[in-house]
Amino acid sequence: MPKIKTHKATAKRFKLSGSGKLLRTRGPKSHLRRKKAARVKRQFDEMFVVTERAIIRKVKRLAPYLK
């Protein structure tokens, strides 16, 4: 069985916590941030737990080797 290609945009936006929960960032990484307030930029860096099962299933299919 060949390896599955990882969807790179998904791999950049999501990560797994130590306990195996799927986490996502709230906003963009660095693009279009110059005009934003410092408080807003800090909020973009926060990680949130993804609870919707449909999204978790899609992400695991798109990024099977997610760490």
CHARMM internal coordinates of N, CA and C (Angstrom, degrees):
IC EDIT
DIST 1 N 1 CA 1.4567
DIST 1 CA 1 C 1.5322
ANGL 1 N 1 CA 1 C 108.89
DIST 1 C 2 N 1.3422
ANGL 1 CA 1 C 2 N 118.63
DIHE 1 N 1 CA 1 C 2 N 127.58
DIST 2 N 2 CA 1.4693
ANGL 1 C 2 N 2 CA 120.22
DIHE 1 CA 1 C 2 N 2 CA -179.23
DIST 2 CA 2 C 1.5270
ANGL 2 N 2 CA 2 C 111.82
DIHE 1 C 2 N 2 CA 2 C -74.32
DIST 2 C 3 N 1.3156
ANGL 2 CA 2 C 3 N 113.83
DIHE 2 N 2 CA 2 C 3 N 162.66
DIST 3 N 3 CA 1.4690
ANGL 2 C 3 N 3 CA 119.27
DIHE 2 CA 2 C 3 N 3 CA 176.64
DIST 3 CA 3 C 1.5282
ANGL 3 N 3 CA 3 C 109.91
DIHE 2 C 3 N 3 CA 3 C -68.46
DIST 3 C 4 N 1.3263
ANGL 3 CA 3 C 4 N 115.68
DIHE 3 N 3 CA 3 C 4 N 153.58
DIST 4 N 4 CA 1.4609
ANGL 3 C 4 N 4 CA 121.48
DIHE 3 CA 3 C 4 N 4 CA 178.33
DIST 4 CA 4 C 1.5230
ANGL 4 N 4 CA 4 C 108.12
DIHE 3 C 4 N 4 CA 4 C -96.51
DIST 4 C 5 N 1.3268
ANGL 4 CA 4 C 5 N 116.50
DIHE 4 N 4 CA 4 C 5 N 134.03
DIST 5 N 5 CA 1.4648
ANGL 4 C 5 N 5 CA 119.50
DIHE 4 CA 4 C 5 N 5 CA 179.07
DIST 5 CA 5 C 1.5253
ANGL 5 N 5 CA 5 C 110.18
DIHE 4 C 5 N 5 CA 5 C -75.11
DIST 5 C 6 N 1.3353
ANGL 5 CA 5 C 6 N 115.49
DIHE 5 N 5 CA 5 C 6 N 137.44
DIST 6 N 6 CA 1.4587
ANGL 5 C 6 N 6 CA 122.09
DIHE 5 CA 5 C 6 N 6 CA 178.58
DIST 6 CA 6 C 1.5225
ANGL 6 N 6 CA 6 C 109.76
DIHE 5 C 6 N 6 CA 6 C -84.18
DIST 6 C 7 N 1.3298
ANGL 6 CA 6 C 7 N 116.57
DIHE 6 N 6 CA 6 C 7 N 136.08
DIST 7 N 7 CA 1.4616
ANGL 6 C 7 N 7 CA 122.24
DIHE 6 CA 6 C 7 N 7 CA 174.09
DIST 7 CA 7 C 1.5258
ANGL 7 N 7 CA 7 C 106.77
DIHE 6 C 7 N 7 CA 7 C -77.70
DIST 7 C 8 N 1.3303
ANGL 7 CA 7 C 8 N 117.14
DIHE 7 N 7 CA 7 C 8 N 108.74
DIST 8 N 8 CA 1.4682
ANGL 7 C 8 N 8 CA 122.19
DIHE 7 CA 7 C 8 N 8 CA -169.04
DIST 8 CA 8 C 1.5268
ANGL 8 N 8 CA 8 C 113.12
DIHE 7 C 8 N 8 CA 8 C -64.26
DIST 8 C 9 N 1.3274
ANGL 8 CA 8 C 9 N 118.37
DIHE 8 N 8 CA 8 C 9 N -36.38
DIST 9 N 9 CA 1.4697
ANGL 8 C 9 N 9 CA 120.18
DIHE 8 CA 8 C 9 N 9 CA 179.40
DIST 9 CA 9 C 1.5220
ANGL 9 N 9 CA 9 C 110.55
DIHE 8 C 9 N 9 CA 9 C -64.16
DIST 9 C 10 N 1.3333
ANGL 9 CA 9 C 10 N 116.66
DIHE 9 N 9 CA 9 C 10 N -37.82
DIST 10 N 10 CA 1.4644
ANGL 9 C 10 N 10 CA 120.63
DIHE 9 CA 9 C 10 N 10 CA 177.89
DIST 10 CA 10 C 1.5189
ANGL 10 N 10 CA 10 C 110.54
DIHE 9 C 10 N 10 CA 10 C -67.95
DIST 10 C 11 N 1.3193
ANGL 10 CA 10 C 11 N 117.10
DIHE 10 N 10 CA 10 C 11 N -42.37
DIST 11 N 11 CA 1.4674
ANGL 10 C 11 N 11 CA 121.47
DIHE 10 CA 10 C 11 N 11 CA -178.68
DIST 11 CA 11 C 1.5254
ANGL 11 N 11 CA 11 C 111.39
DIHE 10 C 11 N 11 CA 11 C -63.40
DIST 11 C 12 N 1.3423
ANGL 11 CA 11 C 12 N 117.53
DIHE 11 N 11 CA 11 C 12 N -30.63
DIST 12 N 12 CA 1.4649
ANGL 11 C 12 N 12 CA 120.56
DIHE 11 CA 11 C 12 N 12 CA 179.71
DIST 12 CA 12 C 1.5262
ANGL 12 N 12 CA 12 C 112.12
DIHE 11 C 12 N 12 CA 12 C -77.75
DIST 12 C 13 N 1.3246
ANGL 12 CA 12 C 13 N 117.47
DIHE 12 N 12 CA 12 C 13 N -28.20
DIST 13 N 13 CA 1.4626
ANGL 12 C 13 N 13 CA 120.98
DIHE 12 CA 12 C 13 N 13 CA -174.66
DIST 13 CA 13 C 1.5224
ANGL 13 N 13 CA 13 C 114.37
DIHE 12 C 13 N 13 CA 13 C -91.18
DIST 13 C 14 N 1.3212
ANGL 13 CA 13 C 14 N 117.63
DIHE 13 N 13 CA 13 C 14 N -23.01
DIST 14 N 14 CA 1.4618
ANGL 13 C 14 N 14 CA 121.13
DIHE 13 CA 13 C 14 N 14 CA -175.36
DIST 14 CA 14 C 1.5170
ANGL 14 N 14 CA 14 C 110.84
DIHE 13 C 14 N 14 CA 14 C -121.44
DIST 14 C 15 N 1.3415
ANGL 14 CA 14 C 15 N 116.27
DIHE 14 N 14 CA 14 C 15 N 155.50
DIST 15 N 15 CA 1.4636
ANGL 14 C 15 N 15 CA 120.82
DIHE 14 CA 14 C 15 N 15 CA 171.24
DIST 15 CA 15 C 1.5280
ANGL 15 N 15 CA 15 C 108.27
DIHE 14 C 15 N 15 CA 15 C -152.13
DIST 15 C 16 N 1.3160
ANGL 15 CA 15 C 16 N 115.16
DIHE 15 N 15 CA 15 C 16 N 162.11
DIST 16 N 16 CA 1.4562
ANGL 15 C 16 N 16 CA 120.84
DIHE 15 CA 15 C 16 N 16 CA 179.30
DIST 16 CA 16 C 1.5178
ANGL 16 N 16 CA 16 C 109.81
DIHE 15 C 16 N 16 CA 16 C -99.35
DIST 16 C 17 N 1.3243
ANGL 16 CA 16 C 17 N 116.78
DIHE 16 N 16 CA 16 C 17 N 140.22
DIST 17 N 17 CA 1.4628
ANGL 16 C 17 N 17 CA 120.92
DIHE 16 CA 16 C 17 N 17 CA 176.00
DIST 17 CA 17 C 1.5249
ANGL 17 N 17 CA 17 C 108.53
DIHE 16 C 17 N 17 CA 17 C -79.95
DIST 17 C 18 N 1.3083
ANGL 17 CA 17 C 18 N 116.59
DIHE 17 N 17 CA 17 C 18 N 175.08
DIST 18 N 18 CA 1.4564
ANGL 17 C 18 N 18 CA 121.44
DIHE 17 CA 17 C 18 N 18 CA 179.50
DIST 18 CA 18 C 1.5124
ANGL 18 N 18 CA 18 C 112.64
DIHE 17 C 18 N 18 CA 18 C -62.49
DIST 18 C 19 N 1.3285
ANGL 18 CA 18 C 19 N 116.26
DIHE 18 N 18 CA 18 C 19 N -32.15
DIST 19 N 19 CA 1.4712
ANGL 18 C 19 N 19 CA 120.08
DIHE 18 CA 18 C 19 N 19 CA -179.86
DIST 19 CA 19 C 1.5271
ANGL 19 N 19 CA 19 C 112.23
DIHE 18 C 19 N 19 CA 19 C -87.65
DIST 19 C 20 N 1.3480
ANGL 19 CA 19 C 20 N 117.25
DIHE 19 N 19 CA 19 C 20 N 0.20
DIST 20 N 20 CA 1.4598
ANGL 19 C 20 N 20 CA 120.53
DIHE 19 CA 19 C 20 N 20 CA 176.06
DIST 20 CA 20 C 1.5120
ANGL 20 N 20 CA 20 C 115.39
DIHE 19 C 20 N 20 CA 20 C 96.76
DIST 20 C 21 N 1.3382
ANGL 20 CA 20 C 21 N 117.72
DIHE 20 N 20 CA 20 C 21 N 5.79
DIST 21 N 21 CA 1.4684
ANGL 20 C 21 N 21 CA 119.96
DIHE 20 CA 20 C 21 N 21 CA 178.52
DIST 21 CA 21 C 1.5265
ANGL 21 N 21 CA 21 C 109.53
DIHE 20 C 21 N 21 CA 21 C -79.17
DIST 21 C 22 N 1.3211
ANGL 21 CA 21 C 22 N 116.24
DIHE 21 N 21 CA 21 C 22 N 146.90
DIST 22 N 22 CA 1.4557
ANGL 21 C 22 N 22 CA 121.84
DIHE 21 CA 21 C 22 N 22 CA 179.15
DIST 22 CA 22 C 1.5288
ANGL 22 N 22 CA 22 C 108.94
DIHE 21 C 22 N 22 CA 22 C -85.45
DIST 22 C 23 N 1.3372
ANGL 22 CA 22 C 23 N 117.07
DIHE 22 N 22 CA 22 C 23 N 128.73
DIST 23 N 23 CA 1.4623
ANGL 22 C 23 N 23 CA 122.56
DIHE 22 CA 22 C 23 N 23 CA -178.97
DIST 23 CA 23 C 1.5128
ANGL 23 N 23 CA 23 C 109.71
DIHE 22 C 23 N 23 CA 23 C -117.28
DIST 23 C 24 N 1.3419
ANGL 23 CA 23 C 24 N 115.36
DIHE 23 N 23 CA 23 C 24 N 149.19
DIST 24 N 24 CA 1.4627
ANGL 23 C 24 N 24 CA 120.52
DIHE 23 CA 23 C 24 N 24 CA 176.10
DIST 24 CA 24 C 1.5211
ANGL 24 N 24 CA 24 C 109.13
DIHE 23 C 24 N 24 CA 24 C -136.38
DIST 24 C 25 N 1.3383
ANGL 24 CA 24 C 25 N 115.74
DIHE 24 N 24 CA 24 C 25 N 155.83
DIST 25 N 25 CA 1.4570
ANGL 24 C 25 N 25 CA 120.08
DIHE 24 CA 24 C 25 N 25 CA 174.61
DIST 25 CA 25 C 1.5206
ANGL 25 N 25 CA 25 C 108.46
DIHE 24 C 25 N 25 CA 25 C -85.90
DIST 25 C 26 N 1.3088
ANGL 25 CA 25 C 26 N 115.82
DIHE 25 N 25 CA 25 C 26 N 161.49
DIST 26 N 26 CA 1.4617
ANGL 25 C 26 N 26 CA 119.93
DIHE 25 CA 25 C 26 N 26 CA -176.52
DIST 26 CA 26 C 1.5236
ANGL 26 N 26 CA 26 C 111.79
DIHE 25 C 26 N 26 CA 26 C -81.92
DIST 26 C 27 N 1.3324
ANGL 26 CA 26 C 27 N 118.01
DIHE 26 N 26 CA 26 C 27 N -34.10
DIST 27 N 27 CA 1.4567
ANGL 26 C 27 N 27 CA 119.52
DIHE 26 CA 26 C 27 N 27 CA -173.61
DIST 27 CA 27 C 1.5107
ANGL 27 N 27 CA 27 C 113.00
DIHE 26 C 27 N 27 CA 27 C -143.61
DIST 27 C 28 N 1.3424
ANGL 27 CA 27 C 28 N 116.65
DIHE 27 N 27 CA 27 C 28 N -161.76
DIST 28 N 28 CA 1.4574
ANGL 27 C 28 N 28 CA 120.90
DIHE 27 CA 27 C 28 N 28 CA -176.61
DIST 28 CA 28 C 1.5274
ANGL 28 N 28 CA 28 C 111.92
DIHE 27 C 28 N 28 CA 28 C -69.66
DIST 28 C 29 N 1.3317
ANGL 28 CA 28 C 29 N 116.00
DIHE 28 N 28 CA 28 C 29 N 153.55
DIST 29 N 29 CA 1.4652
ANGL 28 C 29 N 29 CA 120.90
DIHE 28 CA 28 C 29 N 29 CA -178.08
DIST 29 CA 29 C 1.5318
ANGL 29 N 29 CA 29 C 111.22
DIHE 28 C 29 N 29 CA 29 C -70.57
DIST 29 C 30 N 1.3123
ANGL 29 CA 29 C 30 N 118.57
DIHE 29 N 29 CA 29 C 30 N -62.17
DIST 30 N 30 CA 1.4618
ANGL 29 C 30 N 30 CA 119.26
DIHE 29 CA 29 C 30 N 30 CA -177.49
DIST 30 CA 30 C 1.5307
ANGL 30 N 30 CA 30 C 113.00
DIHE 29 C 30 N 30 CA 30 C -138.26
DIST 30 C 31 N 1.3129
ANGL 30 CA 30 C 31 N 117.69
DIHE 30 N 30 CA 30 C 31 N -13.85
DIST 31 N 31 CA 1.4580
ANGL 30 C 31 N 31 CA 121.36
DIHE 30 CA 30 C 31 N 31 CA -175.33
DIST 31 CA 31 C 1.5336
ANGL 31 N 31 CA 31 C 110.43
DIHE 30 C 31 N 31 CA 31 C -73.96
DIST 31 C 32 N 1.3157
ANGL 31 CA 31 C 32 N 117.45
DIHE 31 N 31 CA 31 C 32 N 134.98
DIST 32 N 32 CA 1.4708
ANGL 31 C 32 N 32 CA 124.64
DIHE 31 CA 31 C 32 N 32 CA 176.51
DIST 32 CA 32 C 1.5265
ANGL 32 N 32 CA 32 C 113.22
DIHE 31 C 32 N 32 CA 32 C 60.59
DIST 32 C 33 N 1.3116
ANGL 32 CA 32 C 33 N 116.69
DIHE 32 N 32 CA 32 C 33 N 42.50
DIST 33 N 33 CA 1.4609
ANGL 32 C 33 N 33 CA 120.13
DIHE 32 CA 32 C 33 N 33 CA -179.26
DIST 33 CA 33 C 1.5258
ANGL 33 N 33 CA 33 C 114.02
DIHE 32 C 33 N 33 CA 33 C -106.76
DIST 33 C 34 N 1.3013
ANGL 33 CA 33 C 34 N 117.69
DIHE 33 N 33 CA 33 C 34 N -10.61
DIST 34 N 34 CA 1.4712
ANGL 33 C 34 N 34 CA 119.43
DIHE 33 CA 33 C 34 N 34 CA -170.97
DIST 34 CA 34 C 1.5240
ANGL 34 N 34 CA 34 C 113.17
DIHE 33 C 34 N 34 CA 34 C -63.04
DIST 34 C 35 N 1.3085
ANGL 34 CA 34 C 35 N 117.52
DIHE 34 N 34 CA 34 C 35 N -35.52
DIST 35 N 35 CA 1.4678
ANGL 34 C 35 N 35 CA 120.30
DIHE 34 CA 34 C 35 N 35 CA -175.93
DIST 35 CA 35 C 1.5246
ANGL 35 N 35 CA 35 C 113.03
DIHE 34 C 35 N 35 CA 35 C -88.17
DIST 35 C 36 N 1.3106
ANGL 35 CA 35 C 36 N 117.56
DIHE 35 N 35 CA 35 C 36 N -2.70
DIST 36 N 36 CA 1.4648
ANGL 35 C 36 N 36 CA 120.83
DIHE 35 CA 35 C 36 N 36 CA -176.76
DIST 36 CA 36 C 1.5287
ANGL 36 N 36 CA 36 C 111.19
DIHE 35 C 36 N 36 CA 36 C -84.24
DIST 36 C 37 N 1.3303
ANGL 36 CA 36 C 37 N 115.63
DIHE 36 N 36 CA 36 C 37 N 153.17
DIST 37 N 37 CA 1.4598
ANGL 36 C 37 N 37 CA 121.13
DIHE 36 CA 36 C 37 N 37 CA 177.17
DIST 37 CA 37 C 1.5317
ANGL 37 N 37 CA 37 C 109.90
DIHE 36 C 37 N 37 CA 37 C -71.22
DIST 37 C 38 N 1.3208
ANGL 37 CA 37 C 38 N 116.42
DIHE 37 N 37 CA 37 C 38 N 156.77
DIST 38 N 38 CA 1.4672
ANGL 37 C 38 N 38 CA 121.21
DIHE 37 CA 37 C 38 N 38 CA -178.65
DIST 38 CA 38 C 1.5219
ANGL 38 N 38 CA 38 C 111.01
DIHE 37 C 38 N 38 CA 38 C -60.76
DIST 38 C 39 N 1.3174
ANGL 38 CA 38 C 39 N 117.05
DIHE 38 N 38 CA 38 C 39 N -37.62
DIST 39 N 39 CA 1.4663
ANGL 38 C 39 N 39 CA 121.26
DIHE 38 CA 38 C 39 N 39 CA 179.72
DIST 39 CA 39 C 1.5313
ANGL 39 N 39 CA 39 C 110.73
DIHE 38 C 39 N 39 CA 39 C -62.40
DIST 39 C 40 N 1.3151
ANGL 39 CA 39 C 40 N 116.74
DIHE 39 N 39 CA 39 C 40 N -42.38
DIST 40 N 40 CA 1.4634
ANGL 39 C 40 N 40 CA 121.70
DIHE 39 CA 39 C 40 N 40 CA -179.68
DIST 40 CA 40 C 1.5305
ANGL 40 N 40 CA 40 C 109.68
DIHE 39 C 40 N 40 CA 40 C -66.93
DIST 40 C 41 N 1.3344
ANGL 40 CA 40 C 41 N 116.86
DIHE 40 N 40 CA 40 C 41 N -41.00
DIST 41 N 41 CA 1.4607
ANGL 40 C 41 N 41 CA 120.39
DIHE 40 CA 40 C 41 N 41 CA -179.95
DIST 41 CA 41 C 1.5237
ANGL 41 N 41 CA 41 C 111.39
DIHE 40 C 41 N 41 CA 41 C -64.93
DIST 41 C 42 N 1.3214
ANGL 41 CA 41 C 42 N 117.04
DIHE 41 N 41 CA 41 C 42 N -35.31
DIST 42 N 42 CA 1.4720
ANGL 41 C 42 N 42 CA 120.40
DIHE 41 CA 41 C 42 N 42 CA 176.12
DIST 42 CA 42 C 1.5277
ANGL 42 N 42 CA 42 C 110.56
DIHE 41 C 42 N 42 CA 42 C -66.72
DIST 42 C 43 N 1.3328
ANGL 42 CA 42 C 43 N 116.59
DIHE 42 N 42 CA 42 C 43 N -38.82
DIST 43 N 43 CA 1.4618
ANGL 42 C 43 N 43 CA 120.31
DIHE 42 CA 42 C 43 N 43 CA 179.22
DIST 43 CA 43 C 1.5307
ANGL 43 N 43 CA 43 C 111.61
DIHE 42 C 43 N 43 CA 43 C -64.29
DIST 43 C 44 N 1.3268
ANGL 43 CA 43 C 44 N 116.71
DIHE 43 N 43 CA 43 C 44 N -33.29
DIST 44 N 44 CA 1.4624
ANGL 43 C 44 N 44 CA 120.45
DIHE 43 CA 43 C 44 N 44 CA 178.68
DIST 44 CA 44 C 1.5188
ANGL 44 N 44 CA 44 C 111.52
DIHE 43 C 44 N 44 CA 44 C -63.70
DIST 44 C 45 N 1.3288
ANGL 44 CA 44 C 45 N 118.10
DIHE 44 N 44 CA 44 C 45 N -29.30
DIST 45 N 45 CA 1.4608
ANGL 44 C 45 N 45 CA 121.81
DIHE 44 CA 44 C 45 N 45 CA -176.87
DIST 45 CA 45 C 1.5231
ANGL 45 N 45 CA 45 C 113.07
DIHE 44 C 45 N 45 CA 45 C -81.83
DIST 45 C 46 N 1.3375
ANGL 45 CA 45 C 46 N 117.59
DIHE 45 N 45 CA 45 C 46 N -14.95
DIST 46 N 46 CA 1.4647
ANGL 45 C 46 N 46 CA 120.73
DIHE 45 CA 45 C 46 N 46 CA -178.54
DIST 46 CA 46 C 1.5161
ANGL 46 N 46 CA 46 C 110.74
DIHE 45 C 46 N 46 CA 46 C -65.30
DIST 46 C 47 N 1.3289
ANGL 46 CA 46 C 47 N 116.55
DIHE 46 N 46 CA 46 C 47 N 143.85
DIST 47 N 47 CA 1.4564
ANGL 46 C 47 N 47 CA 121.90
DIHE 46 CA 46 C 47 N 47 CA 177.35
DIST 47 CA 47 C 1.5337
ANGL 47 N 47 CA 47 C 108.89
DIHE 46 C 47 N 47 CA 47 C -101.49
DIST 47 C 48 N 1.3303
ANGL 47 CA 47 C 48 N 116.32
DIHE 47 N 47 CA 47 C 48 N 136.73
DIST 48 N 48 CA 1.4563
ANGL 47 C 48 N 48 CA 122.41
DIHE 47 CA 47 C 48 N 48 CA 179.62
DIST 48 CA 48 C 1.5247
ANGL 48 N 48 CA 48 C 109.70
DIHE 47 C 48 N 48 CA 48 C -120.07
DIST 48 C 49 N 1.3087
ANGL 48 CA 48 C 49 N 116.00
DIHE 48 N 48 CA 48 C 49 N 146.21
DIST 49 N 49 CA 1.4607
ANGL 48 C 49 N 49 CA 121.05
DIHE 48 CA 48 C 49 N 49 CA 178.54
DIST 49 CA 49 C 1.5231
ANGL 49 N 49 CA 49 C 108.96
DIHE 48 C 49 N 49 CA 49 C -77.95
DIST 49 C 50 N 1.3225
ANGL 49 CA 49 C 50 N 116.31
DIHE 49 N 49 CA 49 C 50 N 132.12
DIST 50 N 50 CA 1.4611
ANGL 49 C 50 N 50 CA 121.98
DIHE 49 CA 49 C 50 N 50 CA 176.57
DIST 50 CA 50 C 1.5255
ANGL 50 N 50 CA 50 C 107.51
DIHE 49 C 50 N 50 CA 50 C -87.32
DIST 50 C 51 N 1.3265
ANGL 50 CA 50 C 51 N 117.26
DIHE 50 N 50 CA 50 C 51 N 125.19
DIST 51 N 51 CA 1.4571
ANGL 50 C 51 N 51 CA 120.63
DIHE 50 CA 50 C 51 N 51 CA -176.24
DIST 51 CA 51 C 1.5266
ANGL 51 N 51 CA 51 C 113.19
DIHE 50 C 51 N 51 CA 51 C -108.81
DIST 51 C 52 N 1.3307
ANGL 51 CA 51 C 52 N 118.13
DIHE 51 N 51 CA 51 C 52 N -19.70
DIST 52 N 52 CA 1.4594
ANGL 51 C 52 N 52 CA 120.87
DIHE 51 CA 51 C 52 N 52 CA -178.04
DIST 52 CA 52 C 1.5221
ANGL 52 N 52 CA 52 C 110.56
DIHE 51 C 52 N 52 CA 52 C -72.04
DIST 52 C 53 N 1.3180
ANGL 52 CA 52 C 53 N 116.32
DIHE 52 N 52 CA 52 C 53 N 123.47
DIST 53 N 53 CA 1.4664
ANGL 52 C 53 N 53 CA 120.79
DIHE 52 CA 52 C 53 N 53 CA -175.85
DIST 53 CA 53 C 1.5141
ANGL 53 N 53 CA 53 C 112.55
DIHE 52 C 53 N 53 CA 53 C -65.84
DIST 53 C 54 N 1.3223
ANGL 53 CA 53 C 54 N 117.25
DIHE 53 N 53 CA 53 C 54 N -33.52
DIST 54 N 54 CA 1.4668
ANGL 53 C 54 N 54 CA 120.35
DIHE 53 CA 53 C 54 N 54 CA -179.69
DIST 54 CA 54 C 1.5236
ANGL 54 N 54 CA 54 C 110.71
DIHE 53 C 54 N 54 CA 54 C -64.06
DIST 54 C 55 N 1.3270
ANGL 54 CA 54 C 55 N 116.67
DIHE 54 N 54 CA 54 C 55 N -41.72
DIST 55 N 55 CA 1.4650
ANGL 54 C 55 N 55 CA 120.91
DIHE 54 CA 54 C 55 N 55 CA 180.00
DIST 55 CA 55 C 1.5237
ANGL 55 N 55 CA 55 C 110.09
DIHE 54 C 55 N 55 CA 55 C -68.81
DIST 55 C 56 N 1.3213
ANGL 55 CA 55 C 56 N 117.22
DIHE 55 N 55 CA 55 C 56 N -41.18
DIST 56 N 56 CA 1.4688
ANGL 55 C 56 N 56 CA 121.13
DIHE 55 CA 55 C 56 N 56 CA 179.04
DIST 56 CA 56 C 1.5290
ANGL 56 N 56 CA 56 C 109.36
DIHE 55 C 56 N 56 CA 56 C -60.22
DIST 56 C 57 N 1.3288
ANGL 56 CA 56 C 57 N 116.72
DIHE 56 N 56 CA 56 C 57 N -42.88
DIST 57 N 57 CA 1.4674
ANGL 56 C 57 N 57 CA 121.14
DIHE 56 CA 56 C 57 N 57 CA 179.63
DIST 57 CA 57 C 1.5320
ANGL 57 N 57 CA 57 C 111.04
DIHE 56 C 57 N 57 CA 57 C -63.48
DIST 57 C 58 N 1.3395
ANGL 57 CA 57 C 58 N 116.97
DIHE 57 N 57 CA 57 C 58 N -42.86
DIST 58 N 58 CA 1.4637
ANGL 57 C 58 N 58 CA 121.13
DIHE 57 CA 57 C 58 N 58 CA 179.79
DIST 58 CA 58 C 1.5258
ANGL 58 N 58 CA 58 C 111.36
DIHE 57 C 58 N 58 CA 58 C -64.16
DIST 58 C 59 N 1.3415
ANGL 58 CA 58 C 59 N 116.20
DIHE 58 N 58 CA 58 C 59 N -43.90
DIST 59 N 59 CA 1.4687
ANGL 58 C 59 N 59 CA 120.26
DIHE 58 CA 58 C 59 N 59 CA -178.33
DIST 59 CA 59 C 1.5207
ANGL 59 N 59 CA 59 C 110.37
DIHE 58 C 59 N 59 CA 59 C -64.96
DIST 59 C 60 N 1.3302
ANGL 59 CA 59 C 60 N 117.73
DIHE 59 N 59 CA 59 C 60 N -41.56
DIST 60 N 60 CA 1.4558
ANGL 59 C 60 N 60 CA 120.09
DIHE 59 CA 59 C 60 N 60 CA 179.32
DIST 60 CA 60 C 1.5193
ANGL 60 N 60 CA 60 C 112.23
DIHE 59 C 60 N 60 CA 60 C -65.46
DIST 60 C 61 N 1.3326
ANGL 60 CA 60 C 61 N 117.27
DIHE 60 N 60 CA 60 C 61 N -29.03
DIST 61 N 61 CA 1.4629
ANGL 60 C 61 N 61 CA 120.53
DIHE 60 CA 60 C 61 N 61 CA 176.13
DIST 61 CA 61 C 1.5251
ANGL 61 N 61 CA 61 C 110.96
DIHE 60 C 61 N 61 CA 61 C -75.30
DIST 61 C 62 N 1.3418
ANGL 61 CA 61 C 62 N 116.99
DIHE 61 N 61 CA 61 C 62 N -38.52
DIST 62 N 62 CA 1.4561
ANGL 61 C 62 N 62 CA 120.83
DIHE 61 CA 61 C 62 N 62 CA -178.13
DIST 62 CA 62 C 1.5277
ANGL 62 N 62 CA 62 C 113.09
DIHE 61 C 62 N 62 CA 62 C -76.83
DIST 62 C 63 N 1.3455
ANGL 62 CA 62 C 63 N 116.35
DIHE 62 N 62 CA 62 C 63 N -32.98
DIST 63 N 63 CA 1.4636
ANGL 62 C 63 N 63 CA 120.61
DIHE 62 CA 62 C 63 N 63 CA -178.81
DIST 63 CA 63 C 1.5274
ANGL 63 N 63 CA 63 C 109.41
DIHE 62 C 63 N 63 CA 63 C -128.46
DIST 63 C 64 N 1.3294
ANGL 63 CA 63 C 64 N 117.86
DIHE 63 N 63 CA 63 C 64 N 76.69
DIST 64 N 64 CA 1.4651
ANGL 63 C 64 N 64 CA 120.21
DIHE 63 CA 63 C 64 N 64 CA -173.90
DIST 64 CA 64 C 1.5220
ANGL 64 N 64 CA 64 C 114.04
DIHE 63 C 64 N 64 CA 64 C -68.38
DIST 64 C 65 N 1.3258
ANGL 64 CA 64 C 65 N 117.98
DIHE 64 N 64 CA 64 C 65 N -23.02
DIST 65 N 65 CA 1.4667
ANGL 64 C 65 N 65 CA 120.91
DIHE 64 CA 64 C 65 N 65 CA -177.28
DIST 65 CA 65 C 1.5230
ANGL 65 N 65 CA 65 C 112.01
DIHE 64 C 65 N 65 CA 65 C -104.36
DIST 65 C 66 N 1.3197
ANGL 65 CA 65 C 66 N 117.17
DIHE 65 N 65 CA 65 C 66 N 25.13
DIST 66 N 66 CA 1.4641
ANGL 65 C 66 N 66 CA 122.51
DIHE 65 CA 65 C 66 N 66 CA -178.35
DIST 66 CA 66 C 1.5096
ANGL 66 N 66 CA 66 C 110.70
DIHE 65 C 66 N 66 CA 66 C -61.98
DIST 66 C 67 N 1.3418
ANGL 66 CA 66 C 67 N 116.60
DIHE 66 N 66 CA 66 C 67 N 135.25
DIST 67 N 67 CA 1.4684
ANGL 66 C 67 N 67 CA 120.91
DIHE 66 CA 66 C 67 N 67 CA -178.92
DIST 67 CA 67 C 1.5077
ANGL 67 N 67 CA 67 C 110.46
DIHE 66 C 67 N 67 CA 67 C -105.12
END
COOR INIT
IC SEED 1 N 1 CA 1 C
IC BUILD
